[in-house]
Amino acid sequence: MTQYCLYEKDKAKKIATITFNRPEKLNAAVTDHWVEIRDKVVEVSEDEDVKVLIFKGAGRCFGTGHDVADLGSHHGWSNDPKARRPSIRRRLQFDNNIFWGRQGLAQIIYSCPKATIAQVHGYCYGGHHELALNCDLVIASEDAQFTHPGYRYIGPLGNIALFIHTMGVRKAKEMMLTGKYLSAEEAAQCGLINKVVLADKLEEEVKKTAELIARQPFDAIVMGKSFFELALDMMGAGPGHTAGYITHTLQTNIRYEDDEYNLFRAKKEKGLKGAFAERESHYKDAIRK
């Protein structure tokens, strides 16, 4: 498998960068890719030569979330009608270890002792949206789009408490329930991101911000991150990660009614392209951006 995380480190400036490297698929990630990111963040967390970690995407966008071709495979969805899905305990363990639990990617970034910045351009959807949410700062270009379209498949996903704390309950519900994306300007207005800049200025702005943070005393950055994490935990964001992995597992038991869009059935019967076409047909009469 091609390396998903391209890693660079400027030891002199104490700034590291992880670039999502699957541009031909709009940086959509399969399970092994999320594990690769998680393991690299753990490594950076213990690196004395890094104060600031930047996430960015290669090609046209930051990232489009979990690759739909791979979606559900880790929970036992299969094209074999005789296949039996893994037990709840196995599905819970997977979600705890990979995505939202104490060993999962989202919480690893949330609790990273180094300052984290998401450098977003283009699409920031699904799992990549969740990743950006758990960063300390998000700086985006004017063409950026943000959403987490989980409701179109199984329901609300991720750390809902952190979404609410970050962008407000009304906007979080709007984004989740409708699946519509927020423009960069809308995302800035509701507090989801820090700043919007011209596309050709994005790299420069993120670099300047990272270098400013890196001038702070190392211990001050780490202690400050600990204080922020404690405060957010007291407000419910910490337990939100636990709720995230439990509810994600529970949602794998969803029952679809006959008139509802079922991605997994559509993939099985029509293939990936057919599933996409059915999804577009199902939502075509809805009010969408």
Beta strands, then each sheet from edge to edge (+ up, - down):
strand 1: 5-10
strand 2: 15-20
strand 3: 52-57
strand 4: 115-120
strand 5: 123-125
strand 6: 137-141
strand 7: 145-147
strand 8: 182-183
strand 9: 195-197
sheet 1: 1+ 2- 3- 4- 6- 9-
sheet 2: 5+ 7+ 8-
end
